[in-house]
Amino acid sequence: MSNKNLEMEKTFSVERNIIDCFEYTTNFSTIWEWDQTISSSQKISEGKVDVGTKFLVNLKFGFQTIPMEYEIMEYDFPNLAILKGESKHFTAVDTIKMTKIDENQTQINWHATIEFSGLMSKFLPLMKNKIIENGFTTIDNLKIALQDNYSSSPTSNLLDRLILPKIWKFSKYGFNNAKDTWHPNSASITGKHIVITGATSGIGLATAIEMAQKGAHLTLVVRNKVKGEALKKELIEKTGNKNINIEYCDLAIISEVKSLTKKMIEQKKNIDVLINNAGALFNERQITSEGIEQSFALLLLSPFIFTERLIPIFSLNCRVINISSGGMYSQKLDLKNLNNISNPYNGSIAYANCKRGLVILTELWAKEYNSKNYTFNSMHPGWADTPGVVTALPVFYKITKHILRTPEEGADTINWLASSTEAGKLNGQFFLDRTIQTTHLFSKTKESEAARQELKNKLSEYLE
Ligand SMILES: NC(=O)c1ccc[n+]([C@@H]2O[C@H](COP(=O)([O-])OP(=O)(O)OC[C@H]3O[C@@H](n4cnc5c(N)ncnc54)[C@H](OP(=O)(O)O)[C@@H]3O)[C@@H](O)[C@H]2O)c1
């Protein structure tokens, strides 16, 4: 070994099956979760993780980051992976070997060599001990990540009840700040049947890509045939996952929602995760062919009917995730104006009222089905740069476009709620950035218990 090189090796065992260990460890798109020297990472090549898959990993270096491109050189699932990483200053080769001890125990051997070049090699003697120390801490973190035994998710603090800090948290800065407090999520969703509404665009699309990448079996509810076919093609190309089923339904038309649920029940494919994501803010009042105002139909009635009617095919521990909005904070549940027919129409108020209603429904379902081990949680994505925002809120978009999150960042909490062991223990909560949030910032928006029940009763009138 020359004085330009550094070599490290560690063997450890972990109580986790070999498949989960291998899938999580060798997919460097999540390495930032357990390697404290990395600020972000992503998969940059298309298809299934295999030989030739590339990852872009950003290493922390003082106030700067050093980009490093990793490529999988050998991939013998689930026993061996060799990854080679190259940056301007060094080349690393990581050899990861896994051995099954028993069904729930795996031995992992990690061997790394790093070859430094240029100026960096001159400083190596000074940095060597620190790099080795960091390397072993990283391996310890990986072991903890694979044990996946975190007790609870953080709850937002008192400061979050103040409007300005709260709004700041909706931006990309809020996301980046929150990220530092998260636990790694090594749970596997391979083979889980996940239903997502509104997956052709924005947050729904980002969710579908992430879940397809992780090996889930997806049913995607889409209203447009051309978009549906293009979506399936895109997901297969990007992730190599062929378990993509597209169902067509205009979710604002309640008879179509009912036909779809009937079809899905007949198919008898149990649902592990249901994500009610489809949505839009309508600036003009529009009445559907069924005589229902569109915001109410799409944002509240549709997820209610869809969820209620699919309960018979929920798997044990099924998780339901309802996508709400921070816009609901300004709104008290207005039962008299649910259908937005009589009063002067205000799209933002109609939207906020429905999103408020969806959060209340989530809490009611969580209580009702607690004994069945289903979980119902709602979340809001913060402000994400999606086609929906560009179309519905052009002025808001113009002002905020530089601080908006990416759709992937907006979708992060959905993926976490759908997959993580931590989130599986939580029920009836409202989240932003994997953190439980208060549902009211002002006491004047609080509804009575009677109003909550009345909401459910009113929606139930449309069930049959
Ligand atoms: N982006 C944000 O900052 C933000 C903030 C708070 C909450 N949200 C919520 O996040 C969710 C996703 O929004 P987004 O920003 O990702 O918007 P988006 O890019 O416009 O995506 C909306 C999705 O919903 C689908 N959809 C709309 N109406 C439908 C209908 N009648 N039937 C079937 N599908 C329908 C759209 O399908 P088409 O492609 O066919 O139109 C699209 O796939 C929504 O519930 C939204 O309220 C977003």
The ligand as an SDF file (V2000), in Angstrom:
LIG
                    3D

 48 52  0  0  0  0  0  0  0  0999 V2000
  -47.1730   21.5310   -4.8020 N   0  0  0  0  0  0  0  0  0  0  0  0
  -47.4030   22.0660   -3.6240 C   0  0  0  0  0  0  0  0  0  0  0  0
  -46.7170   22.9910   -3.1910 O   0  0  0  0  0  0  0  0  0  0  0  0
  -48.5290   21.5370   -2.7810 C   0  0  0  0  0  0  0  0  0  0  0  0
  -48.7410   22.1640   -1.5450 C   0  0  0  0  0  0  0  0  0  0  0  0
  -49.7440   21.6810   -0.7300 C   0  0  0  0  0  0  0  0  0  0  0  0
  -50.4930   20.5930   -1.1290 C   0  0  0  0  0  0  0  0  0  0  0  0
  -50.2860   20.0240   -2.3350 N   0  0  0  0  0  0  0  0  0  0  0  0
  -51.1260   18.8630   -2.7050 C   0  0  0  0  0  0  0  0  0  0  0  0
  -50.3090   17.8570   -3.2560 O   0  0  0  0  0  0  0  0  0  0  0  0
  -51.0770   17.0620   -4.1600 C   0  0  0  0  0  0  0  0  0  0  0  0
  -50.3310   16.9610   -5.4800 C   0  0  0  0  0  0  0  0  0  0  0  0
  -50.2340   18.2520   -6.0460 O   0  0  0  0  0  0  0  0  0  0  0  0
  -49.1180   18.6880   -7.0820 P   0  0  0  0  0  0  0  0  0  0  0  0
  -48.6110   19.9840   -6.6130 O   0  0  0  0  0  0  0  0  0  0  0  0
  -48.1810   17.5670   -7.3270 O   0  0  0  0  0  0  0  0  0  0  0  0
  -50.0260   18.9860   -8.3660 O   0  0  0  0  0  0  0  0  0  0  0  0
  -49.9480   18.5170   -9.8810 P   0  0  0  0  0  0  0  0  0  0  0  0
  -48.5560   18.5440  -10.3680 O   0  0  0  0  0  0  0  0  0  0  0  0
  -50.9620   19.3340  -10.5920 O   0  0  0  0  0  0  0  0  0  0  0  0
  -50.4540   17.0150   -9.8080 O   0  0  0  0  0  0  0  0  0  0  0  0
  -51.7980   16.7290   -9.5220 C   0  0  0  0  0  0  0  0  0  0  0  0
  -52.1320   15.3130   -9.9130 C   0  0  0  0  0  0  0  0  0  0  0  0
  -53.5290   15.0840   -9.6290 O   0  0  0  0  0  0  0  0  0  0  0  0
  -54.1450   14.5820  -10.8070 C   0  0  0  0  0  0  0  0  0  0  0  0
  -55.5520   14.9740  -10.9070 N   0  0  0  0  0  0  0  0  0  0  0  0
  -56.0730   16.2210  -10.8350 C   0  0  0  0  0  0  0  0  0  0  0  0
  -57.3960   16.1700  -11.0190 N   0  0  0  0  0  0  0  0  0  0  0  0
  -57.7220   14.8640  -11.2260 C   0  0  0  0  0  0  0  0  0  0  0  0
  -58.9300   14.1720  -11.4890 C   0  0  0  0  0  0  0  0  0  0  0  0
  -60.0840   14.8170  -11.5960 N   0  0  0  0  0  0  0  0  0  0  0  0
  -58.8930   12.8400  -11.6360 N   0  0  0  0  0  0  0  0  0  0  0  0
  -57.7230   12.1670  -11.5650 C   0  0  0  0  0  0  0  0  0  0  0  0
  -56.5370   12.7710  -11.3180 N   0  0  0  0  0  0  0  0  0  0  0  0
  -56.5400   14.0980  -11.1540 C   0  0  0  0  0  0  0  0  0  0  0  0
  -53.3570   15.1950  -11.9500 C   0  0  0  0  0  0  0  0  0  0  0  0
  -53.5950   14.4800  -13.1410 O   0  0  0  0  0  0  0  0  0  0  0  0
  -53.4750   15.1660  -14.6130 P   0  0  0  0  0  0  0  0  0  0  0  0
  -52.0310   15.0280  -14.9950 O   0  0  0  0  0  0  0  0  0  0  0  0
  -54.3810   14.3800  -15.4490 O   0  0  0  0  0  0  0  0  0  0  0  0
  -53.8850   16.6020  -14.4690 O   0  0  0  0  0  0  0  0  0  0  0  0
  -51.9390   15.0480  -11.4060 C   0  0  0  0  0  0  0  0  0  0  0  0
  -51.4840   13.7260  -11.5760 O   0  0  0  0  0  0  0  0  0  0  0  0
  -52.4370   17.7430   -4.2700 C   0  0  0  0  0  0  0  0  0  0  0  0
  -53.3510   17.1120   -3.4350 O   0  0  0  0  0  0  0  0  0  0  0  0
  -52.1620   19.1560   -3.7750 C   0  0  0  0  0  0  0  0  0  0  0  0
  -53.3200   19.7550   -3.2370 O   0  0  0  0  0  0  0  0  0  0  0  0
  -49.3170   20.4770   -3.1840 C   0  0  0  0  0  0  0  0  0  0  0  0
  1  2  1  0
  2  3  2  0
  2  4  1  0
  4  5  1  0
  4 48  2  0
  5  6  2  0
  6  7  1  0
  7  8  2  0
  8  9  1  0
  8 48  1  0
  9 10  1  0
  9 46  1  0
 10 11  1  0
 11 12  1  0
 11 44  1  0
 12 13  1  0
 13 14  1  0
 14 15  2  0
 14 16  1  0
 14 17  1  0
 17 18  1  0
 18 19  2  0
 18 20  1  0
 18 21  1  0
 21 22  1  0
 22 23  1  0
 23 24  1  0
 23 42  1  0
 24 25  1  0
 25 26  1  0
 25 36  1  0
 26 27  1  0
 26 35  1  0
 27 28  2  0
 28 29  1  0
 29 30  1  0
 29 35  2  0
 30 31  1  0
 30 32  2  0
 32 33  1  0
 33 34  2  0
 34 35  1  0
 36 37  1  0
 36 42  1  0
 37 38  1  0
 38 39  2  0
 38 40  1  0
 38 41  1  0
 42 43  1  0
 44 45  1  0
 44 46  1  0
 46 47  1  0
M  CHG  2   8   1  16  -1
M  END
$$$$
